[in-house]
Amino acid sequence: MPRTQEAVDAPPRPTKRSPVSRWIPVASRLPPRTVAAALTTSAGLAVLVALGALMHQTVLVPPLAATMAIVTATPESPLAQPRHIIGGHMLSCLVCFAVLTLGWHGPWAAVVACGVACGLVLLLGAAHPPAMATAVMIMLTEPRATRFVPLLAAGAALLVAVQMVSARLRREVYPVFWW
């Protein structure tokens, strides 16, 4: 069917603009999930950085930043579910403090701890790749467990909570499963 001149010359229909696109013009051309993921990641990390700064433990930011990116970009993925996020980070943490308790330190101990942590989270069905970065960070920085473990647990739980709020605001389902 040939196109008429009238159809070709018709002005484009105005699109409904989101509140974000009013402030950031490029946001109107991005998929809504991309904008939501970027904003949720920033919000989650802002909460995490504030908590880390208050407790003088900003070392957690890199592995939990990777966690937040997975959660916001692929919230339906098994790796983005609370069991994997919280379980993966905490099991990895447990392995590392056990290795440190045995008197093993340094980069080679980090290799061992990371390998054991990887095997354990896979065995227990709580695989979460950023948790391996947590293992390496613990082994290389050797933080005090009494401060680090509660902060890690709170950080992982906060990231899950931030994604839950974001999903509810967008009328999406998160988490897909808890355990």
Phi and psi in degrees as a GROMACS rama.xvg file:
@    title "Ramachandran Plot"
@    xaxis  label "Phi"
@    yaxis  label "Psi"
@TYPE xy
-71.2078  144.909  PRO-2
-80.9705  137.598  ARG-3
-85.831  156.697  THR-4
-62.0158  -33.8548  GLN-5
-63.134  -41.1297  GLU-6
-69.2124  -33.742  ALA-7
-71.7811  -39.4592  VAL-8
-84.6409  -4.55358  ASP-9
-64.4281  135.774  ALA-10
-68.5373  149.84  PRO-11
-65.0219  147.679  PRO-12
-70.7508  139.877  ARG-13
-69.0916  139.11  PRO-14
-100.04  149.775  THR-15
-71.3758  127.198  LYS-16
-96.3166  139.107  ARG-17
-79.5778  161.781  SER-18
-58.7031  -34.4612  PRO-19
-67.4989  -40.4607  VAL-20
-67.8736  -19.9412  SER-21
-68.178  -33.4492  ARG-22
-90.4409  -34.421  TRP-23
-123.53  96.6761  ILE-24
-54.7985  -37.0671  PRO-25
-65.6996  -22.6502  VAL-26
-62.0336  -27.4691  ALA-27
-69.2961  -19.3013  SER-28
-97.3501  -2.92817  ARG-29
-95.1457  150.164  LEU-30
-60.5128  141.347  PRO-31
-53.9285  -35.6024  PRO-32
-65.4696  -34.7455  ARG-33
-64.6089  -45.4902  THR-34
-64.5589  -44.8556  VAL-35
-62.5335  -41.5317  ALA-36
-63.654  -43.1298  ALA-37
-64.145  -44.7362  ALA-38
-68.6576  -41.0527  LEU-39
-66.9729  -40.2562  THR-40
-60.6653  -45.2484  THR-41
-63.068  -43.1241  SER-42
-64.3731  -45.4603  ALA-43
-61.8353  -42.7085  GLY-44
-71.6307  -31.9452  LEU-45
-62.4826  -43.5992  ALA-46
-63.1177  -43.7128  VAL-47
-64.9891  -43.724  LEU-48
-64.1035  -41.0976  VAL-49
-61.6186  -45.3242  ALA-50
-63.2396  -44.8331  LEU-51
-63.1196  -40.185  GLY-52
-65.9894  -39.8587  ALA-53
-62.3332  -35.5465  LEU-54
-100.296  5.82137  MET-55
56.7564  42.6929  HIS-56
-136.86  60.5964  GLN-57
-77.3262  0.0129304  THR-58
-62.3325  -22.2091  VAL-59
-74.8467  -15.7093  LEU-60
-58.6667  -48.4788  VAL-61
-58.7925  -51.7529  PRO-62
-66.1645  -36.5634  PRO-63
-75.6758  -23.0495  LEU-64
-65.545  -41.2512  ALA-65
-64.4499  -39.0551  ALA-66
-60.4339  -46.7138  THR-67
-62.4727  -38.3604  MET-68
-63.876  -41.6542  ALA-69
-64.2584  -44.3518  ILE-70
-63.9992  -43.5456  VAL-71
-80.5528  -31.4137  THR-72
-81.4183  -34.1329  ALA-73
-135.801  65.0144  THR-74
-63.6894  -18.6165  PRO-75
-87.6936  -9.04226  GLU-76
-67.3239  142.816  SER-77
-57.0485  -34.0707  PRO-78
-66.5865  -16.6973  LEU-79
-97.7272  4.26329  ALA-80
-87.1977  153.38  GLN-81
-52.5746  -39.7014  PRO-82
-58.1537  -42.9065  ARG-83
-74.9693  -39.3134  HIS-84
-68.362  -60.385  ILE-85
-70.0358  -47.2396  ILE-86
-62.6216  -44.3658  GLY-87
-61.4846  -48.0872  GLY-88
-66.2438  -42.4711  HIS-89
-71.4077  -38.8038  MET-90
-65.3716  -40.912  LEU-91
-61.4252  -42.4567  SER-92
-62.1029  -44.6795  CYS-93
-59.0761  -45.8946  LEU-94
-60.2711  -44.8715  VAL-95
-63.9923  -44.4121  CYS-96
-68.842  -28.6485  PHE-97
-66.4145  -43.0619  ALA-98
-64.5761  -41.7479  VAL-99
-63.9962  -37.2253  LEU-100
-64.4419  -31.3996  THR-101
-73.1584  -6.83818  LEU-102
92.7044  9.89305  GLY-103
-89.3575  132.514  TRP-104
-139.314  161.988  HIS-105
92.3516  -175.112  GLY-106
-63.0318  -36.8683  PRO-107
-70.3623  -34.0538  TRP-108
-67.2212  -33.7064  ALA-109
-63.6905  -38.6788  ALA-110
-61.2496  -47.5877  VAL-111
-63.2788  -48.9031  VAL-112
-61.0472  -42.3866  ALA-113
-64.7605  -42.0854  CYS-114
-64.1754  -44.9511  GLY-115
-65.4219  -42.7788  VAL-116
-61.4825  -42.1646  ALA-117
-60.8869  -46.6435  CYS-118
-61.8874  -41.9173  GLY-119
-65.5436  -45.7048  LEU-120
-66.9141  -33.6429  VAL-121
-67.9928  -43.3548  LEU-122
-60.8099  -39.3321  LEU-123
-92.862  4.69524  LEU-124
69.159  36.7398  GLY-125
-130.679  38.0335  ALA-126
-62.4269  133.5  ALA-127
-155.546  100.674  HIS-128
-50.5109  -41.3103  PRO-129
-61.4086  -19.7334  PRO-130
-65.6837  -24.454  ALA-131
-71.2262  -32.2386  MET-132
-66.836  -36.7334  ALA-133
-60.3739  -41.6763  THR-134
-59.8608  -47.3874  ALA-135
-63.5777  -42.6911  VAL-136
-60.1745  -42.6047  MET-137
-63.3899  -45.5593  ILE-138
-67.6076  -32.7541  MET-139
-86.6806  -24.4279  LEU-140
-104.615  -20.3355  THR-141
47.6073  60.411  GLU-142
-72.8407  164.515  PRO-143
-72.3106  127.613  ARG-144
-60.5043  -36.324  ALA-145
-63.292  -26.8972  THR-146
-97.3613  -36.1751  ARG-147
-74.8048  -45.7589  PHE-148
-61.202  -49.7078  VAL-149
-62.0703  -36.3827  PRO-150
-66.4738  -41.6892  LEU-151
-63.6374  -45.2837  LEU-152
-61.8553  -45.0375  ALA-153
-64.3818  -41.5959  ALA-154
-62.8305  -46.2343  GLY-155
-63.5245  -43.7615  ALA-156
-65.7356  -38.7122  ALA-157
-62.7524  -39.7368  LEU-158
-65.4198  -39.4133  LEU-159
-62.2128  -44.5121  VAL-160
-63.6867  -41.8948  ALA-161
-60.9658  -43.3156  VAL-162
-66.9346  -35.8827  GLN-163
-61.93  -44.6871  MET-164
-63.3814  -46.1836  VAL-165
-60.1951  -43.5174  SER-166
-64.2386  -41.6591  ALA-167
-63.6727  -39.8941  ARG-168
-64.0251  -31.5836  LEU-169
-94.0313  4.75768  ARG-170
58.9748  41.2478  ARG-171
-111.365  166.255  GLU-172
-100.343  121.273  VAL-173
-154.22  132.739  TYR-174
-78.9041  158.985  PRO-175
-73.3522  -37.3408  VAL-176
-149.196  153.386  PHE-177
-92.8211  -48.7918  TRP-178
